[in-house]
């Protein structure tokens, strides 16, 4: 039996830091940068805010690295 391919399933998500690929069971996070602010939210395939830059992050360690990188860019 064929499994319908959802829009979400057609795209492969990759962690921006460690380049690991997301699997359905992984609990990921989104780092959203918009108007000079960085926000963190549970992963979703949808872009949360129009005009925002969204980064897929696989977990706490990678999120910490991303936050650190984002902060150093603003020093
Ligand atoms: Zn990662």
PDB file of the backbone (N, CA, C, O) and the ligand in Angstrom, with CONECT records:
HET     ZN  A 101       1
ATOM      1  N   UNK A   1       0.844  -1.204   0.000  1.00  0.00           N
ATOM      2  CA  UNK A   1       0.000   0.000   0.000  1.00  0.00           C
ATOM      3  C   UNK A   1       0.881   1.256   0.000  1.00  0.00           C
ATOM      4  O   UNK A   1       1.819   1.378   0.788  1.00  0.00           O
ATOM      5  N   UNK A   2       0.562   2.158  -0.879  1.00  0.00           N
ATOM      6  CA  UNK A   2       1.359   3.391  -0.986  1.00  0.00           C
ATOM      7  C   UNK A   2       1.066   4.341   0.164  1.00  0.00           C
ATOM      8  O   UNK A   2      -0.079   4.519   0.579  1.00  0.00           O
ATOM      9  N   UNK A   3       2.107   4.929   0.648  1.00  0.00           N
ATOM     10  CA  UNK A   3       1.949   5.922   1.702  1.00  0.00           C
ATOM     11  C   UNK A   3       1.900   7.311   1.065  1.00  0.00           C
ATOM     12  O   UNK A   3       2.803   7.690   0.319  1.00  0.00           O
ATOM     13  N   UNK A   4       0.846   8.061   1.363  1.00  0.00           N
ATOM     14  CA  UNK A   4       0.796   9.408   0.779  1.00  0.00           C
ATOM     15  C   UNK A   4       1.946  10.270   1.291  1.00  0.00           C
ATOM     16  O   UNK A   4       2.256  10.281   2.483  1.00  0.00           O
ATOM     17  N   UNK A   5       2.555  10.975   0.384  1.00  0.00           N
ATOM     18  CA  UNK A   5       3.671  11.836   0.773  1.00  0.00           C
ATOM     19  C   UNK A   5       3.126  13.233   1.064  1.00  0.00           C
ATOM     20  O   UNK A   5       2.596  13.913   0.185  1.00  0.00           O
ATOM     21  N   UNK A   6       3.269  13.624   2.285  1.00  0.00           N
ATOM     22  CA  UNK A   6       2.809  14.959   2.665  1.00  0.00           C
ATOM     23  C   UNK A   6       3.818  15.993   2.190  1.00  0.00           C
ATOM     24  O   UNK A   6       4.951  15.654   1.849  1.00  0.00           O
ATOM     25  N   UNK A   7       3.416  17.215   2.169  1.00  0.00           N
ATOM     26  CA  UNK A   7       4.306  18.319   1.802  1.00  0.00           C
ATOM     27  C   UNK A   7       5.541  18.316   2.681  1.00  0.00           C
ATOM     28  O   UNK A   7       6.664  18.531   2.225  1.00  0.00           O
ATOM     29  N   UNK A   8       5.295  18.065   3.952  1.00  0.00           N
ATOM     30  CA  UNK A   8       6.352  18.062   4.950  1.00  0.00           C
ATOM     31  C   UNK A   8       7.356  16.947   4.695  1.00  0.00           C
ATOM     32  O   UNK A   8       8.557  17.120   4.902  1.00  0.00           O
ATOM     33  N   UNK A   9       6.848  15.791   4.240  1.00  0.00           N
ATOM     34  CA  UNK A   9       7.697  14.639   4.015  1.00  0.00           C
ATOM     35  C   UNK A   9       8.615  14.768   2.815  1.00  0.00           C
ATOM     36  O   UNK A   9       9.613  14.055   2.707  1.00  0.00           O
ATOM     37  N   UNK A  10       8.277  15.682   1.912  1.00  0.00           N
ATOM     38  CA  UNK A  10       9.079  15.831   0.704  1.00  0.00           C
ATOM     39  C   UNK A  10      10.385  16.565   0.959  1.00  0.00           C
ATOM     40  O   UNK A  10      11.332  16.456   0.180  1.00  0.00           O
ATOM     41  N   UNK A  11      10.430  17.303   2.039  1.00  0.00           N
ATOM     42  CA  UNK A  11      11.626  18.075   2.326  1.00  0.00           C
ATOM     43  C   UNK A  11      12.450  17.373   3.385  1.00  0.00           C
ATOM     44  O   UNK A  11      11.915  16.797   4.333  1.00  0.00           O
ATOM     45  N   UNK A  12      13.749  17.430   3.212  1.00  0.00           N
ATOM     46  CA  UNK A  12      14.635  16.884   4.220  1.00  0.00           C
ATOM     47  C   UNK A  12      15.134  18.024   5.083  1.00  0.00           C
ATOM     48  O   UNK A  12      15.623  19.037   4.582  1.00  0.00           O
ATOM     49  N   UNK A  13      15.003  17.847   6.380  1.00  0.00           N
ATOM     50  CA  UNK A  13      15.483  18.870   7.291  1.00  0.00           C
ATOM     51  C   UNK A  13      16.827  18.450   7.866  1.00  0.00           C
ATOM     52  O   UNK A  13      17.028  17.308   8.280  1.00  0.00           O
ATOM     53  N   UNK A  14      17.725  19.403   7.876  1.00  0.00           N
ATOM     54  CA  UNK A  14      19.076  19.128   8.348  1.00  0.00           C
ATOM     55  C   UNK A  14      19.428  20.131   9.427  1.00  0.00           C
ATOM     56  O   UNK A  14      19.144  21.322   9.300  1.00  0.00           O
ATOM     57  N   UNK A  15      20.050  19.644  10.490  1.00  0.00           N
ATOM     58  CA  UNK A  15      20.490  20.530  11.558  1.00  0.00           C
ATOM     59  C   UNK A  15      21.539  21.488  11.010  1.00  0.00           C
ATOM     60  O   UNK A  15      22.490  21.074  10.348  1.00  0.00           O
ATOM     61  N   UNK A  16      21.355  22.755  11.291  1.00  0.00           N
ATOM     62  CA  UNK A  16      22.255  23.769  10.744  1.00  0.00           C
ATOM     63  C   UNK A  16      23.648  23.709  11.365  1.00  0.00           C
ATOM     64  O   UNK A  16      24.603  24.234  10.791  1.00  0.00           O
ATOM     65  N   UNK A  17      23.772  23.091  12.503  1.00  0.00           N
ATOM     66  CA  UNK A  17      25.056  23.048  13.211  1.00  0.00           C
ATOM     67  C   UNK A  17      25.821  21.760  12.916  1.00  0.00           C
ATOM     68  O   UNK A  17      26.963  21.811  12.457  1.00  0.00           O
ATOM     69  N   UNK A  18      25.201  20.601  13.175  1.00  0.00           N
ATOM     70  CA  UNK A  18      25.936  19.342  13.036  1.00  0.00           C
ATOM     71  C   UNK A  18      25.589  18.582  11.756  1.00  0.00           C
ATOM     72  O   UNK A  18      26.163  17.528  11.482  1.00  0.00           O
ATOM     73  N   UNK A  19      24.640  19.122  10.968  1.00  0.00           N
ATOM     74  CA  UNK A  19      24.271  18.578   9.650  1.00  0.00           C
ATOM     75  C   UNK A  19      23.631  17.187   9.691  1.00  0.00           C
ATOM     76  O   UNK A  19      23.595  16.481   8.683  1.00  0.00           O
ATOM     77  N   UNK A  20      23.132  16.806  10.861  1.00  0.00           N
ATOM     78  CA  UNK A  20      22.429  15.529  10.953  1.00  0.00           C
ATOM     79  C   UNK A  20      21.042  15.708  10.315  1.00  0.00           C
ATOM     80  O   UNK A  20      20.481  16.804  10.340  1.00  0.00           O
ATOM     81  N   UNK A  21      20.500  14.639   9.751  1.00  0.00           N
ATOM     82  CA  UNK A  21      19.179  14.734   9.127  1.00  0.00           C
ATOM     83  C   UNK A  21      18.072  14.391  10.107  1.00  0.00           C
ATOM     84  O   UNK A  21      18.199  13.480  10.926  1.00  0.00           O
ATOM     85  N   UNK A  22      16.981  15.144  10.002  1.00  0.00           N
ATOM     86  CA  UNK A  22      15.870  14.936  10.920  1.00  0.00           C
ATOM     87  C   UNK A  22      15.070  13.700  10.535  1.00  0.00           C
ATOM     88  O   UNK A  22      14.779  13.462   9.363  1.00  0.00           O
ATOM     89  N   UNK A  23      14.724  12.925  11.551  1.00  0.00           N
ATOM     90  CA  UNK A  23      13.818  11.813  11.348  1.00  0.00           C
ATOM     91  C   UNK A  23      12.511  12.127  12.049  1.00  0.00           C
ATOM     92  O   UNK A  23      12.448  12.998  12.917  1.00  0.00           O
ATOM     93  N   UNK A  24      11.491  11.421  11.670  1.00  0.00           N
ATOM     94  CA  UNK A  24      10.138  11.693  12.165  1.00  0.00           C
ATOM     95  C   UNK A  24      10.059  11.663  13.693  1.00  0.00           C
ATOM     96  O   UNK A  24       9.290  12.412  14.295  1.00  0.00           O
ATOM     97  N   UNK A  25      10.843  10.809  14.304  1.00  0.00           N
ATOM     98  CA  UNK A  25      10.751  10.633  15.752  1.00  0.00           C
ATOM     99  C   UNK A  25      11.596  11.629  16.546  1.00  0.00           C
ATOM    100  O   UNK A  25      11.419  11.769  17.756  1.00  0.00           O
ATOM    101  N   UNK A  26      12.511  12.318  15.869  1.00  0.00           N
ATOM    102  CA  UNK A  26      13.374  13.251  16.583  1.00  0.00           C
ATOM    103  C   UNK A  26      12.598  14.460  17.081  1.00  0.00           C
ATOM    104  O   UNK A  26      11.688  14.958  16.418  1.00  0.00           O
ATOM    105  N   UNK A  27      12.979  14.912  18.256  1.00  0.00           N
ATOM    106  CA  UNK A  27      12.362  16.126  18.788  1.00  0.00           C
ATOM    107  C   UNK A  27      13.314  17.286  18.519  1.00  0.00           C
ATOM    108  O   UNK A  27      14.355  17.416  19.162  1.00  0.00           O
ATOM    109  N   UNK A  28      12.947  18.099  17.586  1.00  0.00           N
ATOM    110  CA  UNK A  28      13.810  19.198  17.167  1.00  0.00           C
ATOM    111  C   UNK A  28      13.265  20.541  17.612  1.00  0.00           C
ATOM    112  O   UNK A  28      12.177  20.654  18.178  1.00  0.00           O
ATOM    113  N   UNK A  29      14.085  21.570  17.324  1.00  0.00           N
ATOM    114  CA  UNK A  29      13.730  22.938  17.706  1.00  0.00           C
ATOM    115  C   UNK A  29      13.948  23.870  16.535  1.00  0.00           C
ATOM    116  O   UNK A  29      14.703  23.582  15.606  1.00  0.00           O
ATOM    117  N   UNK A  30      13.272  24.981  16.610  1.00  0.00           N
ATOM    118  CA  UNK A  30      13.478  26.029  15.621  1.00  0.00           C
ATOM    119  C   UNK A  30      14.092  27.241  16.290  1.00  0.00           C
ATOM    120  O   UNK A  30      13.634  27.688  17.341  1.00  0.00           O
ATOM    121  N   UNK A  31      15.126  27.763  15.674  1.00  0.00           N
ATOM    122  CA  UNK A  31      15.681  29.048  16.097  1.00  0.00           C
ATOM    123  C   UNK A  31      15.220  30.072  15.066  1.00  0.00           C
ATOM    124  O   UNK A  31      15.555  29.978  13.885  1.00  0.00           O
ATOM    125  N   UNK A  32      14.462  31.033  15.523  1.00  0.00           N
ATOM    126  CA  UNK A  32      13.875  32.012  14.613  1.00  0.00           C
ATOM    127  C   UNK A  32      14.489  33.376  14.879  1.00  0.00           C
ATOM    128  O   UNK A  32      14.386  33.906  15.985  1.00  0.00           O
ATOM    129  N   UNK A  33      15.124  33.938  13.866  1.00  0.00           N
ATOM    130  CA  UNK A  33      15.653  35.288  14.036  1.00  0.00           C
ATOM    131  C   UNK A  33      14.794  36.242  13.228  1.00  0.00           C
ATOM    132  O   UNK A  33      14.542  36.041  12.040  1.00  0.00           O
ATOM    133  N   UNK A  34      14.362  37.273  13.904  1.00  0.00           N
ATOM    134  CA  UNK A  34      13.461  38.242  13.286  1.00  0.00           C
ATOM    135  C   UNK A  34      13.613  39.583  13.990  1.00  0.00           C
ATOM    136  O   UNK A  34      13.506  39.677  15.212  1.00  0.00           O
ATOM    137  N   UNK A  35      13.863  40.607  13.199  1.00  0.00           N
ATOM    138  CA  UNK A  35      13.991  41.972  13.709  1.00  0.00           C
ATOM    139  C   UNK A  35      14.941  42.063  14.907  1.00  0.00           C
ATOM    140  O   UNK A  35      14.634  42.676  15.929  1.00  0.00           O
ATOM    141  N   UNK A  36      16.100  41.431  14.742  1.00  0.00           N
ATOM    142  CA  UNK A  36      17.135  41.540  15.761  1.00  0.00           C
ATOM    143  C   UNK A  36      16.938  40.678  16.995  1.00  0.00           C
ATOM    144  O   UNK A  36      17.708  40.764  17.952  1.00  0.00           O
ATOM    145  N   UNK A  37      15.902  39.844  16.970  1.00  0.00           N
ATOM    146  CA  UNK A  37      15.671  38.978  18.125  1.00  0.00           C
ATOM    147  C   UNK A  37      15.773  37.515  17.732  1.00  0.00           C
ATOM    148  O   UNK A  37      15.445  37.127  16.610  1.00  0.00           O
ATOM    149  N   UNK A  38      16.229  36.725  18.666  1.00  0.00           N
ATOM    150  CA  UNK A  38      16.307  35.281  18.455  1.00  0.00           C
ATOM    151  C   UNK A  38      15.302  34.599  19.376  1.00  0.00           C
ATOM    152  O   UNK A  38      15.336  34.788  20.591  1.00  0.00           O
ATOM    153  N   UNK A  39      14.433  33.827  18.807  1.00  0.00           N
ATOM    154  CA  UNK A  39      13.488  33.071  19.626  1.00  0.00           C
ATOM    155  C   UNK A  39      13.619  31.582  19.337  1.00  0.00           C
ATOM    156  O   UNK A  39      13.980  31.174  18.233  1.00  0.00           O
ATOM    157  N   UNK A  40      13.318  30.784  20.348  1.00  0.00           N
ATOM    158  CA  UNK A  40      13.425  29.328  20.246  1.00  0.00           C
ATOM    159  C   UNK A  40      12.036  28.749  20.456  1.00  0.00           C
ATOM    160  O   UNK A  40      11.313  29.136  21.374  1.00  0.00           O
ATOM    161  N   UNK A  41      11.682  27.815  19.588  1.00  0.00           N
ATOM    162  CA  UNK A  41      10.365  27.192  19.745  1.00  0.00           C
ATOM    163  C   UNK A  41      10.410  25.740  19.293  1.00  0.00           C
ATOM    164  O   UNK A  41      11.297  25.351  18.533  1.00  0.00           O
ATOM    165  N   UNK A  42       9.455  24.936  19.759  1.00  0.00           N
ATOM    166  CA  UNK A  42       9.424  23.540  19.312  1.00  0.00           C
ATOM    167  C   UNK A  42       9.318  23.471  17.797  1.00  0.00           C
ATOM    168  O   UNK A  42       8.698  24.329  17.169  1.00  0.00           O
ATOM    169  N   UNK A  43       9.925  22.449  17.217  1.00  0.00           N
ATOM    170  CA  UNK A  43      10.022  22.328  15.771  1.00  0.00           C
ATOM    171  C   UNK A  43       8.656  22.217  15.117  1.00  0.00           C
ATOM    172  O   UNK A  43       7.744  21.573  15.635  1.00  0.00           O
ATOM    173  N   UNK A  44       8.541  22.862  13.966  1.00  0.00           N
ATOM    174  CA  UNK A  44       7.346  22.732  13.142  1.00  0.00           C
ATOM    175  C   UNK A  44       7.774  22.955  11.702  1.00  0.00           C
ATOM    176  O   UNK A  44       8.731  23.683  11.436  1.00  0.00           O
ATOM    177  N   UNK A  45       7.058  22.324  10.770  1.00  0.00           N
ATOM    178  CA  UNK A  45       7.433  22.455   9.361  1.00  0.00           C
ATOM    179  C   UNK A  45       7.072  23.832   8.822  1.00  0.00           C
ATOM    180  O   UNK A  45       7.626  24.276   7.817  1.00  0.00           O
ATOM    181  N   UNK A  46       6.154  24.496   9.484  1.00  0.00           N
ATOM    182  CA  UNK A  46       5.703  25.802   9.013  1.00  0.00           C
ATOM    183  C   UNK A  46       6.642  26.902   9.475  1.00  0.00           C
ATOM    184  O   UNK A  46       7.215  26.823  10.561  1.00  0.00           O
ATOM    185  N   UNK A  47       6.796  27.914   8.659  1.00  0.00           N
ATOM    186  CA  UNK A  47       7.569  29.088   9.050  1.00  0.00           C
ATOM    187  C   UNK A  47       6.699  29.944   9.972  1.00  0.00           C
ATOM    188  O   UNK A  47       5.608  30.366   9.588  1.00  0.00           O
ATOM    189  N   UNK A  48       7.181  30.196  11.175  1.00  0.00           N
ATOM    190  CA  UNK A  48       6.335  30.852  12.167  1.00  0.00           C
ATOM    191  C   UNK A  48       6.025  32.321  11.873  1.00  0.00           C
ATOM    192  O   UNK A  48       4.901  32.770  12.095  1.00  0.00           O
ATOM    193  N   UNK A  49       6.980  33.048  11.391  1.00  0.00           N
ATOM    194  CA  UNK A  49       6.775  34.475  11.171  1.00  0.00           C
ATOM    195  C   UNK A  49       7.213  34.851   9.775  1.00  0.00           C
ATOM    196  O   UNK A  49       8.280  34.434   9.324  1.00  0.00           O
ATOM    197  N   UNK A  50       6.420  35.616   9.099  1.00  0.00           N
ATOM    198  CA  UNK A  50       6.762  36.073   7.761  1.00  0.00           C
ATOM    199  C   UNK A  50       8.018  36.937   7.821  1.00  0.00           C
ATOM    200  O   UNK A  50       8.119  37.844   8.647  1.00  0.00           O
ATOM    201  N   UNK A  51       8.954  36.653   6.955  1.00  0.00           N
ATOM    202  CA  UNK A  51      10.163  37.456   6.909  1.00  0.00           C
ATOM    203  C   UNK A  51      11.222  37.046   7.910  1.00  0.00           C
ATOM    204  O   UNK A  51      12.293  37.652   7.966  1.00  0.00           O
ATOM    205  N   UNK A  52      10.935  36.021   8.705  1.00  0.00           N
ATOM    206  CA  UNK A  52      11.894  35.569   9.714  1.00  0.00           C
ATOM    207  C   UNK A  52      12.843  34.545   9.105  1.00  0.00           C
ATOM    208  O   UNK A  52      12.482  33.818   8.180  1.00  0.00           O
ATOM    209  N   UNK A  53      14.063  34.498   9.636  1.00  0.00           N
ATOM    210  CA  UNK A  53      15.012  33.471   9.246  1.00  0.00           C
ATOM    211  C   UNK A  53      14.867  32.304  10.218  1.00  0.00           C
ATOM    212  O   UNK A  53      14.959  32.487  11.432  1.00  0.00           O
ATOM    213  N   UNK A  54      14.644  31.117   9.687  1.00  0.00           N
ATOM    214  CA  UNK A  54      14.393  29.959  10.531  1.00  0.00           C
ATOM    215  C   UNK A  54      15.516  28.941  10.360  1.00  0.00           C
ATOM    216  O   UNK A  54      15.909  28.610   9.242  1.00  0.00           O
ATOM    217  N   UNK A  55      16.016  28.459  11.475  1.00  0.00           N
ATOM    218  CA  UNK A  55      17.088  27.472  11.458  1.00  0.00           C
ATOM    219  C   UNK A  55      16.613  26.215  12.185  1.00  0.00           C
ATOM    220  O   UNK A  55      16.111  26.294  13.306  1.00  0.00           O
ATOM    221  N   UNK A  56      16.771  25.064  11.547  1.00  0.00           N
ATOM    222  CA  UNK A  56      16.408  23.782  12.163  1.00  0.00           C
ATOM    223  C   UNK A  56      17.547  23.316  13.052  1.00  0.00           C
ATOM    224  O   UNK A  56      18.699  23.267  12.622  1.00  0.00           O
ATOM    225  N   UNK A  57      17.222  22.974  14.296  1.00  0.00           N
ATOM    226  CA  UNK A  57      18.239  22.576  15.261  1.00  0.00           C
ATOM    227  C   UNK A  57      17.848  21.246  15.902  1.00  0.00           C
ATOM    228  O   UNK A  57      16.701  21.053  16.306  1.00  0.00           O
ATOM    229  N   UNK A  58      18.825  20.324  15.989  1.00  0.00           N
ATOM    230  CA  UNK A  58      18.504  18.953  16.405  1.00  0.00           C
ATOM    231  C   UNK A  58      18.401  18.771  17.915  1.00  0.00           C
ATOM    232  O   UNK A  58      17.790  17.805  18.374  1.00  0.00           O
ATOM    233  N   UNK A  59      18.984  19.676  18.695  1.00  0.00           N
ATOM    234  CA  UNK A  59      18.915  19.467  20.140  1.00  0.00           C
ATOM    235  C   UNK A  59      19.602  20.562  20.915  1.00  0.00           C
ATOM    236  O   UNK A  59      20.015  21.586  20.372  1.00  0.00           O
ATOM    237  N   UNK A  60      19.710  20.310  22.212  1.00  0.00           N
ATOM    238  CA  UNK A  60      20.206  21.310  23.151  1.00  0.00           C
ATOM    239  C   UNK A  60      21.640  21.761  22.834  1.00  0.00           C
ATOM    240  O   UNK A  60      21.935  22.956  22.842  1.00  0.00           O
ATOM    241  N   UNK A  61      22.515  20.807  22.559  1.00  0.00           N
ATOM    242  CA  UNK A  61      23.918  21.147  22.306  1.00  0.00           C
ATOM    243  C   UNK A  61      24.059  22.069  21.093  1.00  0.00           C
ATOM    244  O   UNK A  61      24.775  23.070  21.129  1.00  0.00           O
ATOM    245  N   UNK A  62      23.362  21.706  20.033  1.00  0.00           N
ATOM    246  CA  UNK A  62      23.454  22.505  18.817  1.00  0.00           C
ATOM    247  C   UNK A  62      22.776  23.855  19.010  1.00  0.00           C
ATOM    248  O   UNK A  62      23.235  24.863  18.473  1.00  0.00           O
ATOM    249  N   UNK A  63      21.683  23.881  19.774  1.00  0.00           N
ATOM    250  CA  UNK A  63      21.021  25.156  20.034  1.00  0.00           C
ATOM    251  C   UNK A  63      21.952  26.089  20.807  1.00  0.00           C
ATOM    252  O   UNK A  63      21.997  27.290  20.541  1.00  0.00           O
ATOM    253  N   UNK A  64      22.686  25.535  21.756  1.00  0.00           N
ATOM    254  CA  UNK A  64      23.627  26.331  22.545  1.00  0.00           C
ATOM    255  C   UNK A  64      24.695  26.941  21.639  1.00  0.00           C
ATOM    256  O   UNK A  64      25.080  28.099  21.801  1.00  0.00           O
ATOM    257  N   UNK A  65      25.165  26.139  20.684  1.00  0.00           N
ATOM    258  CA  UNK A  65      26.178  26.641  19.749  1.00  0.00           C
ATOM    259  C   UNK A  65      25.607  27.754  18.878  1.00  0.00           C
ATOM    260  O   UNK A  65      26.269  28.758  18.612  1.00  0.00           O
ATOM    261  N   UNK A  66      24.377  27.558  18.442  1.00  0.00           N
ATOM    262  CA  UNK A  66      23.750  28.565  17.599  1.00  0.00           C
ATOM    263  C   UNK A  66      23.536  29.873  18.357  1.00  0.00           C
ATOM    264  O   UNK A  66      23.791  30.952  17.822  1.00  0.00           O
ATOM    265  N   UNK A  67      23.071  29.779  19.592  1.00  0.00           N
ATOM    266  CA  UNK A  67      22.852  30.971  20.417  1.00  0.00           C
ATOM    267  C   UNK A  67      24.177  31.697  20.626  1.00  0.00           C
ATOM    268  O   UNK A  67      24.251  32.922  20.533  1.00  0.00           O
ATOM    269  N   UNK A  68      25.214  30.923  20.907  1.00  0.00           N
ATOM    270  CA  UNK A  68      26.535  31.486  21.116  1.00  0.00           C
ATOM    271  C   UNK A  68      27.032  32.219  19.855  1.00  0.00           C
ATOM    272  O   UNK A  68      27.588  33.314  19.935  1.00  0.00           O
ATOM    273  N   UNK A  69      26.818  31.588  18.701  1.00  0.00           N
ATOM    274  CA  UNK A  69      27.227  32.188  17.437  1.00  0.00           C
ATOM    275  C   UNK A  69      26.430  33.477  17.179  1.00  0.00           C
ATOM    276  O   UNK A  69      26.983  34.501  16.779  1.00  0.00           O
ATOM    277  N   UNK A  70      25.137  33.393  17.418  1.00  0.00           N
ATOM    278  CA  UNK A  70      24.254  34.551  17.198  1.00  0.00           C
ATOM    279  C   UNK A  70      24.676  35.718  18.103  1.00  0.00           C
ATOM    280  O   UNK A  70      24.707  36.870  17.672  1.00  0.00           O
ATOM    281  N   UNK A  71      24.995  35.403  19.348  1.00  0.00           N
ATOM    282  CA  UNK A  71      25.394  36.450  20.293  1.00  0.00           C
ATOM    283  C   UNK A  71      26.736  37.077  19.898  1.00  0.00           C
ATOM    284  O   UNK A  71      26.899  38.295  19.975  1.00  0.00           O
ATOM    285  N   UNK A  72      27.684  36.254  19.481  1.00  0.00           N
ATOM    286  CA  UNK A  72      28.996  36.790  19.129  1.00  0.00           C
ATOM    287  C   UNK A  72      28.931  37.673  17.884  1.00  0.00           C
ATOM    288  O   UNK A  72      29.744  38.583  17.719  1.00  0.00           O
ATOM    289  N   UNK A  73      27.961  37.402  17.011  1.00  0.00           N
ATOM    290  CA  UNK A  73      27.785  38.253  15.830  1.00  0.00           C
ATOM    291  C   UNK A  73      27.302  39.643  16.216  1.00  0.00           C
ATOM    292  O   UNK A  73      27.416  40.587  15.434  1.00  0.00           O
ATOM    293  N   UNK A  74      26.763  39.764  17.423  1.00  0.00           N
ATOM    294  CA  UNK A  74      26.223  41.046  17.866  1.00  0.00           C
ATOM    295  C   UNK A  74      27.114  41.797  18.843  1.00  0.00           C
ATOM    296  O   UNK A  74      26.750  42.862  19.342  1.00  0.00           O
ATOM    297  N   UNK A  75      28.286  41.232  19.109  1.00  0.00           N
ATOM    298  CA  UNK A  75      29.203  41.898  20.025  1.00  0.00           C
ATOM    299  C   UNK A  75      29.979  43.019  19.338  1.00  0.00           C
ATOM    300  O   UNK A  75      30.797  43.684  19.974  1.00  0.00           O
TER     301      UNK A  75
HETATM  302 ZN    ZN A 101      22.666  19.287  15.509  1.00  0.00          ZN
END
